């Protein structure tokens, strides 16, 4: 195994650098080991809570490991608009536990397959339409939904505490869960380095030992499992009747799919940052590719009848920090290990013997962290009175109406029962409030021109009118116009001069805010990332004379510059402060 590297040490292999196959396999083994526990536990919790039998559980773990392998490999390979081009370890996601249980319990795995096929389409559409949706499905909405997921899934954890034999002592379940939870807390607080990686396994072993002490550990599955093989395949398929259950559950699946997509966007940003020796701006084309492959994973999960998947960014960061290897070849190594473990039936038998109270303790702690993650997402995005209102109203209505009789009174027993999901209600409220506030805010002024220097006069006139409407003084107006000019010059500075069949378009939006104007330049082109170039300036690196001058002037005039690159679209956001 590779030695752990200090946080300040450089990356040994970046994402696009080839590492030796043996290193890729060894690091891949470590990566697969990290996500074994959550993969098995999430599948087990979902299947058992849905009332499915042990044979389905065995199949579920087998299929989940294979899907992990396929998706992780696709993320590493990166073909066309699919793939993140980095080490992206994927596995079953907790966001869908609650609604998956509802879907399977209501109409069986077939309707889950149909809903996840629809979710695949939504996820891929999100990736391709990301530039259009980024102002609607915001981090504020994502954080709110994460909080609601944590609170509404927690009852499933407590329901698993007493899943022991009928003659088990009444205190057995709570005791097993409590000691497992205590072991998890101690390991989380005290473990360092590689011990932190195996903390989930240690707490699970402790819980199983306590279960043995109560005489409640069932080892039959381990003894009956063969060493290698393929489990029996259950009856699978799609429910194409599109009945009331499908339409009632679809909104919740759609919203959670958007949330998972937004989380994947954040995961991609974090993974890109951690995989580089030198900080640089985010390539949103790779973000889109990562989200698209996650959609494929949802379709595969639907076909196999297992919980949908998501990116395990925290484990990717842990693996990168410990080994210093971020080469995407590692993703292939992880996939190879997943495939080997899927066919190692005896190992699966050991994992599937984990008692219900131990699963409950794991889910309790995981949902607690998930809740905190939602709060952090909201706080990072910033809270003002309007945003606070969105969060407050969404959480209040989401929790208050979750499985409440008022929904059945309004919509009838069947439809009301299916639509009384707190996550869906809260998400709809959060998105609706976001759209309402966006509509009531100061409307953005818009200018559409061709992307060439001949458009400078139109842009200058547009920004002059914007400053005049705001009552800005001459100095502020000049700063706004200069920022617009230098942004245009920077976008054009590295034009390679190739003939293009269609002249690129440039859309300029001006959004007045408190004490500043946010300029948004939307260009249909492909250029070097401006944030990268400004980072070079910060590090005193050399640029071509004309481009360097424009960037230095832009940094002087603007208080903030952000550049997002998507497939076919570049978006540059420039904030300029001003006064009357």
Legacy VTK file of the C-alpha trace (Angstrom):
# vtk DataFile Version 3.0
C-alpha trace
ASCII
DATASET POLYDATA
POINTS 580 float
0.000 0.000 0.000
1.146 3.500 -0.739
2.224 5.651 2.124
-0.035 8.450 3.230
1.024 11.845 2.055
0.844 15.045 4.101
-1.876 17.514 3.161
0.692 19.956 1.740
2.472 17.378 -0.442
1.936 17.583 -4.210
-0.208 15.150 -6.159
1.954 12.328 -7.549
-0.294 11.683 -10.552
-2.923 14.129 -11.808
-6.142 12.928 -13.436
-4.802 12.924 -17.009
-1.413 11.459 -16.096
-0.865 7.723 -16.518
0.235 5.851 -13.408
1.669 2.282 -13.549
-1.035 -0.433 -13.706
0.092 -1.995 -10.419
-0.305 1.319 -8.583
-3.726 1.782 -10.173
-4.810 -1.653 -8.947
-3.415 -1.227 -5.420
-4.992 2.208 -4.988
-8.170 0.851 -6.592
-8.306 -1.887 -3.949
-8.181 0.766 -1.231
-10.888 2.798 -2.972
-13.233 -0.173 -3.312
-12.691 -1.096 0.343
-13.755 2.401 1.397
-17.223 2.140 -0.143
-18.022 -1.503 0.628
-19.730 -0.689 3.919
-22.096 2.018 2.609
-22.876 -0.018 -0.511
-23.940 -3.118 1.405
-25.653 -1.265 4.241
-27.759 0.993 1.995
-28.884 -1.968 -0.116
-29.660 -4.011 3.008
-31.625 -1.214 4.683
-33.632 -0.532 1.525
-34.430 -4.177 0.754
-35.321 -5.144 4.316
-37.460 -2.046 4.868
-39.302 -2.826 1.609
-40.284 -6.288 2.844
-38.327 -8.220 0.189
-36.776 -11.611 0.983
-33.160 -12.673 1.540
-32.698 -13.972 -2.005
-33.518 -10.512 -3.344
-31.085 -8.997 -0.839
-28.285 -11.255 -2.089
-29.065 -10.271 -5.673
-29.245 -6.596 -4.715
-25.716 -6.536 -3.299
-24.334 -8.459 -6.297
-25.982 -6.092 -8.786
-25.015 -2.973 -6.821
-21.328 -3.942 -6.861
-21.424 -4.535 -10.622
-23.174 -1.197 -11.207
-20.558 0.496 -9.006
-17.904 -1.012 -11.278
-19.545 0.022 -14.556
-20.251 3.605 -13.492
-16.842 4.142 -11.863
-15.140 2.876 -15.037
-17.297 5.076 -17.295
-16.455 8.130 -15.191
-12.763 7.427 -15.682
-12.915 6.752 -19.414
-14.843 9.892 -20.448
-16.459 9.415 -23.868
-18.133 12.309 -25.721
-20.340 14.154 -23.181
-20.283 11.277 -20.713
-17.734 10.871 -17.942
-15.949 13.126 -15.493
-12.411 12.241 -16.559
-11.359 11.735 -12.922
-11.364 9.078 -10.230
-15.081 9.089 -9.389
-16.124 6.228 -7.100
-19.887 5.690 -7.157
-22.301 3.690 -5.012
-25.899 3.546 -3.737
-27.199 6.849 -2.395
-29.027 7.505 0.857
-31.195 10.247 -0.647
-33.496 7.687 -2.241
-33.873 5.240 0.661
-37.213 6.566 1.888
-38.967 6.988 -1.465
-37.516 3.712 -2.808
-39.058 1.865 0.131
-42.401 3.560 -0.575
-42.253 2.676 -4.288
-41.298 -0.985 -3.805
-43.733 -1.491 -0.927
-46.557 0.074 -2.947
-46.138 -1.476 -6.393
-43.018 -3.665 -6.428
-39.555 -3.386 -8.009
-41.084 -2.970 -11.488
-42.372 0.521 -10.767
-38.992 1.398 -9.244
-37.374 0.425 -12.549
-39.745 2.662 -14.513
-39.246 5.590 -12.158
-35.460 5.264 -12.308
-35.588 5.143 -16.112
-37.436 8.469 -15.981
-34.856 9.718 -13.472
-32.090 8.808 -15.927
-33.657 11.066 -18.554
-34.012 13.878 -16.005
-30.392 13.528 -14.870
-28.982 13.612 -18.407
-31.235 16.557 -19.270
-29.956 18.368 -16.173
-26.386 17.825 -17.349
-27.060 19.173 -20.829
-29.295 22.040 -19.702
-27.189 22.950 -16.693
-26.540 26.518 -17.926
-30.305 27.163 -18.006
-31.155 25.583 -14.642
-28.327 26.906 -12.495
-30.367 29.895 -11.199
-33.452 27.815 -10.317
-32.211 24.631 -8.660
-29.753 26.401 -6.373
-27.554 25.227 -3.474
-30.219 26.715 -1.189
-32.802 24.310 -2.620
-30.330 21.424 -2.440
-29.459 22.074 1.211
-33.123 22.340 2.181
-33.920 19.017 0.510
-30.940 17.354 2.217
-32.277 18.431 5.615
-35.734 17.076 4.791
-34.286 13.776 3.555
-32.353 13.281 6.792
-35.353 13.987 9.005
-37.829 11.857 7.024
-35.497 8.834 6.619
-34.554 8.632 10.310
-37.740 6.704 11.255
-36.515 3.843 9.039
-33.410 3.613 11.213
-35.411 3.362 14.411
-37.753 0.804 12.832
-34.744 -1.487 12.273
-33.682 -1.457 15.918
-36.008 -4.308 16.886
-35.528 -6.486 13.787
-34.392 -9.514 15.802
-35.986 -12.880 16.496
-39.325 -12.917 18.311
-37.832 -14.395 21.502
-35.003 -11.837 21.745
-34.864 -9.807 24.987
-36.613 -6.446 24.699
-33.403 -4.582 25.494
-31.316 -6.456 22.911
-32.067 -4.242 19.912
-31.544 -0.875 21.641
-28.401 -2.169 23.371
-26.854 -3.450 20.140
-27.688 -0.237 18.297
-26.463 1.937 21.167
-23.095 0.192 21.503
-22.611 0.233 17.722
-23.371 3.945 17.664
-20.985 4.538 20.572
-18.220 2.644 18.757
-18.827 4.759 15.642
-18.596 7.973 17.651
-15.389 6.916 19.420
-13.755 5.837 16.164
-14.794 9.060 14.443
-13.364 11.185 17.252
-10.188 9.237 17.975
-9.184 7.457 14.769
-6.409 8.969 12.673
-5.000 8.216 9.236
-5.820 4.759 7.923
-7.756 3.833 11.070
-10.323 6.443 10.101
-10.853 4.593 6.821
-11.897 1.382 8.567
-13.959 3.090 11.284
-17.284 1.886 9.778
-16.021 -1.706 9.671
-14.783 -1.555 13.270
-18.135 -0.292 14.554
-19.969 -2.971 12.537
-17.743 -5.696 14.003
-18.390 -4.352 17.508
-22.138 -4.410 16.879
-21.997 -7.965 15.539
-20.022 -9.128 18.585
-22.647 -7.630 20.900
-25.314 -9.425 18.851
-23.424 -12.696 19.361
-23.463 -11.997 23.090
-27.260 -11.847 22.991
-27.372 -15.064 20.942
-29.052 -13.251 18.045
-26.382 -13.423 15.342
-27.556 -15.593 12.429
-24.533 -17.160 10.741
-26.528 -19.482 8.470
-26.188 -17.182 5.457
-22.400 -17.334 5.757
-22.347 -21.126 5.926
-24.835 -21.605 3.097
-23.132 -19.175 0.705
-20.853 -20.647 -1.952
-17.373 -19.253 -2.355
-17.931 -17.922 -5.859
-20.978 -17.633 -8.068
-23.930 -15.632 -9.332
-27.077 -15.360 -7.170
-30.522 -16.247 -8.447
-31.952 -13.442 -10.558
-35.378 -12.290 -9.310
-38.223 -11.363 -11.619
-37.329 -7.953 -12.978
-38.860 -5.636 -15.536
-40.595 -2.319 -16.119
-44.128 -1.381 -15.139
-45.407 0.345 -18.282
-49.007 0.715 -17.133
-48.209 4.251 -15.866
-50.908 4.075 -13.222
-51.669 6.427 -10.353
-48.712 5.141 -8.333
-46.258 6.121 -11.074
-47.590 9.655 -11.521
-47.857 10.201 -7.773
-44.274 9.075 -7.118
-42.706 10.691 -10.197
-42.522 14.255 -8.763
-40.578 13.045 -5.721
-38.197 10.991 -7.863
-37.744 13.951 -10.221
-36.921 16.340 -7.391
-34.531 13.914 -5.705
-32.880 13.290 -9.074
-32.275 17.021 -9.443
-30.873 17.119 -5.905
-28.539 14.201 -6.622
-27.541 15.944 -9.845
-26.702 19.150 -7.993
-24.775 17.182 -5.383
-22.870 15.539 -8.226
-22.024 18.997 -9.556
-20.580 19.931 -6.168
-18.777 16.582 -5.967
-17.225 17.158 -9.383
-15.971 20.591 -8.356
-14.395 19.188 -5.185
-12.834 16.216 -6.980
-11.355 18.424 -9.720
-9.828 20.731 -7.119
-8.346 17.836 -5.132
-6.871 16.168 -8.229
-4.586 19.034 -9.268
-1.191 20.171 -8.113
-2.016 23.813 -8.791
-5.431 25.402 -8.081
-7.310 26.263 -11.275
-10.848 27.041 -12.351
-13.428 24.309 -12.746
-14.100 22.727 -16.135
-17.889 22.505 -16.152
-17.805 20.307 -19.239
-16.420 17.543 -17.049
-19.085 18.386 -14.476
-21.739 17.800 -17.122
-20.093 14.529 -18.120
-20.088 13.304 -14.532
-23.787 14.105 -14.095
-24.649 12.331 -17.362
-22.904 9.112 -16.322
-24.678 9.251 -12.984
-27.915 9.213 -14.989
-26.767 6.042 -16.751
-26.123 4.539 -13.326
-29.718 5.285 -12.343
-30.986 3.448 -15.415
-28.793 0.435 -14.619
-30.042 0.452 -11.020
-33.623 0.459 -12.285
-32.984 -2.477 -14.616
-31.339 -4.428 -11.773
-33.903 -3.411 -9.140
-31.362 -1.856 -6.763
-31.158 1.593 -5.104
-29.945 4.410 -7.413
-26.349 5.550 -7.190
-24.433 8.739 -6.558
-20.837 9.948 -6.308
-18.921 9.229 -3.084
-16.788 12.366 -3.184
-15.675 12.165 0.457
-14.133 8.738 -0.152
-12.453 9.966 -3.336
-10.898 12.851 -1.398
-9.756 10.489 1.358
-8.173 8.154 -1.177
-6.425 11.007 -3.005
-5.121 12.553 0.214
-3.761 9.239 1.477
-2.075 8.080 -1.719
-1.401 11.207 -3.771
-2.663 9.322 -6.838
-5.475 11.049 -8.753
-4.873 9.360 -12.119
-8.140 8.277 -13.671
-6.583 4.856 -14.252
-7.349 4.269 -10.583
-11.048 4.283 -11.490
-10.438 1.246 -13.695
-8.626 -0.415 -10.791
-11.585 0.251 -8.491
-13.949 -1.226 -11.090
-11.874 -4.411 -11.379
-11.986 -4.908 -7.598
-15.757 -4.318 -7.511
-16.301 -7.001 -10.163
-14.128 -9.491 -8.264
-16.004 -8.844 -5.004
-19.387 -9.168 -6.709
-18.623 -12.773 -7.704
-17.069 -13.600 -4.291
-20.335 -14.929 -2.843
-18.911 -15.940 0.545
-17.811 -12.373 1.228
-21.281 -11.111 0.337
-22.757 -13.662 2.737
-20.657 -12.230 5.569
-21.772 -8.684 4.840
-25.436 -9.642 4.515
-25.416 -11.243 7.974
-25.106 -7.819 9.619
-28.018 -7.535 12.102
-30.791 -4.938 11.778
-29.861 -2.947 14.923
-26.320 -2.497 13.563
-27.728 -1.195 10.285
-29.962 1.143 12.279
-27.000 2.640 14.143
-25.111 3.213 10.893
-28.121 4.932 9.321
-28.662 7.160 12.377
-25.137 8.551 12.242
-25.172 8.829 8.455
-28.427 10.800 8.464
-27.034 13.064 11.176
-24.055 13.895 8.956
-26.424 14.315 6.021
-28.467 16.843 8.002
-25.323 18.806 8.866
-24.268 18.680 5.215
-27.569 20.283 4.238
-27.093 23.068 6.761
-23.537 23.682 5.541
-24.734 23.818 1.926
-27.262 26.512 2.825
-24.773 28.544 4.860
-22.105 28.402 2.135
-24.611 29.809 -0.340
-25.371 32.661 2.066
-28.492 33.590 4.020
-30.353 36.868 3.771
-33.967 37.564 4.846
-35.383 36.304 1.540
-33.336 33.117 1.526
-34.172 32.516 5.188
-37.860 32.740 4.291
-37.420 30.090 1.585
-35.713 27.661 3.973
-38.138 28.296 6.823
-41.271 27.840 4.727
-39.981 24.789 2.851
-38.913 22.934 5.999
-42.058 23.894 7.918
-44.443 22.684 5.209
-42.295 19.679 4.318
-42.119 18.340 7.862
-45.613 19.446 8.839
-47.364 17.792 5.884
-45.204 14.652 5.746
-47.675 11.727 5.870
-50.303 14.079 7.322
-54.009 13.361 6.985
-54.662 16.774 5.442
-53.118 15.545 2.162
-55.527 12.596 2.097
-58.420 14.928 2.845
-57.419 17.118 -0.098
-56.462 14.476 -2.664
-58.093 11.255 -1.511
-56.616 8.263 0.297
-54.556 6.775 -2.540
-53.186 9.891 -4.225
-52.925 11.865 -0.995
-50.960 9.085 0.669
-48.452 8.975 -2.172
-48.093 12.757 -2.478
-47.728 13.399 1.243
-43.964 13.017 1.023
-42.271 15.774 2.991
-39.208 15.878 0.753
-41.294 16.494 -2.357
-43.480 19.095 -0.640
-40.503 20.988 0.768
-38.619 20.888 -2.528
-41.613 22.175 -4.492
-42.031 25.009 -1.992
-38.312 25.894 -2.134
-38.207 25.910 -5.946
-41.494 27.815 -6.163
-40.307 30.454 -3.698
-37.011 30.777 -5.570
-38.882 31.400 -8.821
-41.199 33.884 -7.108
-38.346 35.890 -5.602
-36.505 35.806 -8.936
-39.626 37.169 -10.654
-40.127 39.921 -8.056
-36.478 41.000 -8.101
-35.153 43.759 -10.331
-35.416 42.497 -13.875
-32.160 41.972 -15.692
-31.425 44.131 -18.721
-30.452 42.111 -21.777
-28.342 42.730 -24.861
-27.620 40.213 -27.616
-24.783 40.857 -30.066
-22.225 38.965 -32.107
-19.018 37.988 -30.368
-16.549 40.357 -31.986
-14.940 43.707 -31.242
-17.439 45.468 -33.510
-20.028 44.909 -30.757
-18.070 47.044 -28.282
-20.027 50.212 -29.035
-23.363 48.456 -28.433
-22.092 46.964 -25.163
-20.725 50.334 -24.039
-24.049 52.045 -24.753
-25.916 49.260 -22.938
-23.753 49.598 -19.810
-23.940 53.416 -19.923
-27.746 53.204 -19.865
-27.585 50.692 -16.994
-25.424 53.008 -14.882
-27.697 55.971 -15.689
-30.826 54.090 -14.574
-29.122 53.293 -11.273
-28.055 56.909 -10.796
-24.366 56.010 -10.561
-21.745 58.756 -10.649
-19.306 59.213 -13.519
-16.495 57.207 -11.900
-18.759 54.206 -11.209
-20.227 54.376 -14.712
-16.747 54.435 -16.232
-15.707 51.435 -14.112
-18.764 49.447 -15.247
-18.146 50.245 -18.922
-14.450 49.434 -18.615
-15.209 46.075 -16.997
-17.496 45.234 -19.898
-14.883 46.263 -22.442
-12.107 44.237 -20.820
-14.326 41.160 -20.464
-15.083 41.281 -24.180
-11.403 41.836 -24.982
-10.408 38.885 -22.813
-12.954 36.582 -24.439
-11.547 37.535 -27.831
-7.861 37.728 -26.858
-6.985 34.114 -27.684
-9.120 33.786 -30.831
-7.300 31.306 -33.035
-8.651 32.907 -36.189
-10.200 29.725 -37.584
-13.140 30.185 -39.898
-16.410 29.313 -38.207
-19.638 28.541 -40.090
-21.663 30.594 -37.614
-20.520 33.755 -35.851
-20.521 33.135 -32.077
-23.242 35.000 -30.175
-22.793 36.978 -26.985
-25.628 37.705 -24.565
-24.976 40.333 -21.887
-27.247 40.458 -18.827
-27.045 43.249 -16.225
-28.622 42.471 -12.834
-28.680 45.382 -10.354
-27.952 44.340 -6.776
-27.285 46.163 -3.546
-24.402 48.543 -4.298
-23.276 46.656 -7.399
-24.227 45.324 -10.817
-23.726 41.703 -11.795
-22.821 41.393 -15.472
-23.317 38.004 -17.067
-21.656 37.337 -20.422
-23.023 34.196 -22.101
-20.931 33.227 -25.132
-21.443 30.301 -27.497
-17.773 29.501 -27.959
-14.800 27.598 -26.554
-11.972 29.589 -24.965
-9.383 29.352 -22.241
-10.915 29.770 -18.800
-10.584 33.375 -17.607
-10.329 32.344 -13.943
-7.346 30.157 -14.843
-5.657 33.063 -16.608
-6.283 35.406 -13.685
-4.812 32.764 -11.367
-1.689 32.861 -13.529
-1.571 36.620 -13.024
-1.868 36.139 -9.277
1.115 33.795 -9.442
3.018 36.291 -11.639
3.078 33.876 -14.554
3.628 35.269 -18.016
0.824 35.750 -20.543
0.717 37.162 -24.032
0.944 40.938 -23.815
-2.533 41.819 -25.097
-4.367 39.195 -23.015
-2.365 40.048 -19.894
-3.270 43.720 -20.140
-7.005 42.995 -20.509
-6.988 40.584 -17.572
-5.125 42.980 -15.312
-7.564 45.757 -16.171
-10.548 43.449 -15.634
-9.241 42.456 -12.217
-8.826 46.150 -11.401
-12.360 47.165 -12.409
-14.329 44.143 -11.120
-14.773 43.064 -7.509
-15.350 39.432 -8.528
-14.993 37.368 -11.705
-16.330 33.831 -12.224
-16.061 31.751 -15.368
-18.101 28.599 -16.011
-17.368 26.456 -19.079
-20.116 24.179 -20.399
-20.364 22.193 -23.625
-20.951 24.852 -26.261
-21.465 27.716 -23.789
-19.111 29.919 -21.759
-20.536 32.045 -18.953
-18.498 34.864 -17.413
-19.983 36.621 -14.373
-18.437 39.967 -13.421
-19.485 41.977 -10.358
-18.798 45.717 -10.408
-19.377 47.944 -7.389
-20.674 51.482 -7.800
-22.311 54.416 -6.041
-24.455 57.457 -6.833
LINES 1 581
580 0 1 2 3 4 5 6 7 8 9 10 11 12 13 14 15 16 17 18 19 20 21 22 23 24 25 26 27 28 29 30 31 32 33 34 35 36 37 38 39 40 41 42 43 44 45 46 47 48 49 50 51 52 53 54 55 56 57 58 59 60 61 62 63 64 65 66 67 68 69 70 71 72 73 74 75 76 77 78 79 80 81 82 83 84 85 86 87 88 89 90 91 92 93 94 95 96 97 98 99 100 101 102 103 104 105 106 107 108 109 110 111 112 113 114 115 116 117 118 119 120 121 122 123 124 125 126 127 128 129 130 131 132 133 134 135 136 137 138 139 140 141 142 143 144 145 146 147 148 149 150 151 152 153 154 155 156 157 158 159 160 161 162 163 164 165 166 167 168 169 170 171 172 173 174 175 176 177 178 179 180 181 182 183 184 185 186 187 188 189 190 191 192 193 194 195 196 197 198 199 200 201 202 203 204 205 206 207 208 209 210 211 212 213 214 215 216 217 218 219 220 221 222 223 224 225 226 227 228 229 230 231 232 233 234 235 236 237 238 239 240 241 242 243 244 245 246 247 248 249 250 251 252 253 254 255 256 257 258 259 260 261 262 263 264 265 266 267 268 269 270 271 272 273 274 275 276 277 278 279 280 281 282 283 284 285 286 287 288 289 290 291 292 293 294 295 296 297 298 299 300 301 302 303 304 305 306 307 308 309 310 311 312 313 314 315 316 317 318 319 320 321 322 323 324 325 326 327 328 329 330 331 332 333 334 335 336 337 338 339 340 341 342 343 344 345 346 347 348 349 350 351 352 353 354 355 356 357 358 359 360 361 362 363 364 365 366 367 368 369 370 371 372 373 374 375 376 377 378 379 380 381 382 383 384 385 386 387 388 389 390 391 392 393 394 395 396 397 398 399 400 401 402 403 404 405 406 407 408 409 410 411 412 413 414 415 416 417 418 419 420 421 422 423 424 425 426 427 428 429 430 431 432 433 434 435 436 437 438 439 440 441 442 443 444 445 446 447 448 449 450 451 452 453 454 455 456 457 458 459 460 461 462 463 464 465 466 467 468 469 470 471 472 473 474 475 476 477 478 479 480 481 482 483 484 485 486 487 488 489 490 491 492 493 494 495 496 497 498 499 500 501 502 503 504 505 506 507 508 509 510 511 512 513 514 515 516 517 518 519 520 521 522 523 524 525 526 527 528 529 530 531 532 533 534 535 536 537 538 539 540 541 542 543 544 545 546 547 548 549 550 551 552 553 554 555 556 557 558 559 560 561 562 563 564 565 566 567 568 569 570 571 572 573 574 575 576 577 578 579
